[in-house]
């Protein structure tokens, strides 16, 4: 397996919704990373956020499609936040309350630091602010 890349909700969602403006670029980047044998890391928090987003924006079919993508691809690795990472995310969230980070962002940052992951498939500018490399065009979020 090659390098690990965190997949954020804004990177996972376009893979399931053909209408998403980030879709073409997300698919291209995922294909390039797969050729390099990258491992796509996501968390239970990201999957929850992504499925909820897909169902709200595009309906049940898109949410099921997203779940199928994750379940059927051996390139995805699920990392559970669990109690220790949860407590670290609370600490991070409190320490950086001046930023616009969501709590899910904070769980991602804790995991990325722990695992030494530098890149994220995301459009979220908060990853850049937190010192990581977003692989999709940045959104003002």
N, C-alpha and C positions, 0 to 999 in steps of 0.2 A: 504494500500500500504506500502511496506517495504522501504528500503533506496533508495536513488536516485543515479544512476550511469550515468555519461555522456557517450554517445556513439560517439566516434570520427570516422572520415572517415576510418581509418585503422582498426577499430573494426566493422564497418557496412559493409564495402566492402566484407570481407570473407563470410558473411552470404548469399551473392548473387552469388558469384563466387566459384563453386565447385573445381576449380583448385588452388585457393589461398592457399599458404602454412600455413597460420594461421587459416584456416577454421575449422579443427577438434577441436582445442583448443577454438576458439571463440564460436562455437556451444555448446561445453561442458560448458563453463563458462556462457553463456546466459541461458542454461537450469537450471543450479544451481541457478542463480540469479532469474529466474522466479519462481522456487520452493520457494524461499525466498520472493516472491512477490515484487521484486525490480521494480522500475520505471526507464525506460530507457529514459534519457533526451537527446535530440539533438536539434540543432539550425538550423535555416534557412541557415546559412553559411555552417554548416557541411553537411546538406542535399544537397545543391548545389554542394559542393566540391565532395561529394560521388557519386552523379549521373553523374557528369562530368567525374570523374575517371572511373566509371563502363562503361560508354559508350566508352571512349577512349581505355580502356584495353580489354573489353570483348564484346562490341557492345550494340546495343539497347535493346536486350532481357534482358541482365544482369541488365541494368539500370532500365528497367521496373520492373523486379523481385524485385530489391531493393526498389523501390517505393511502390510496393505492400506489401512488408514486413512491411514497416513503416506505410502505410495507414490502413492495415487490423489488426494490432496488437494493442490492447488496452494498451499494456505495454509501448508503446512509447508516450512520451509527447514532443510536439514541444514548444521550447522557442524561441521567436523572439528576435533578437539582438536589433533592434530599435535604435533611435537616442541617447538615454542616454548611453546605453551599448557600442554603436559604439564610442562615444567620450571617454569613459573610456578605450576602447581597443586601441584607437590612443595613449592616454597617456601612457598606458602600453607598447605598441609597441616602442614608442620613448624612454621610460625609460630603456628598456631592449634591445636596438638596438645591443648590443654586443653579444646577444644570436642569435641562428638560428631560432627563433620562426617565424612562418608564421603569417600573420595577422589573419587568421582563428583561429590559436592556441590562439592568444591573446584574441579574442572574447570568446573563450571557457574558458580561465582562469578567465576572468572577471565574466562570468556567474557562474562558479563553486564557486568562492569566495563569490559572492552575495548569492547563494543558499545554501552554506555550503556543497557542494558536494566534497568528498575527492577522489573518485575513478573514473577512466575512462576506458572504454573498448577501448584500444588503444595499438598499438605497438610503438608509438612515444615516444622516450626518452625525448623529451622536456617537457612532462607532469611531469616526475620525477624531472627534473631540476627545474621546477616551483613549486615543493612542493606537487605534487599530486601522487596518487598511480595508475600506469598503471596495468591493469589486464591481458595483453597479453605479450608474449616475446617482449623484446625491440629491436627496429631496430635502426641502425645508420642513423638518418635522420637530 
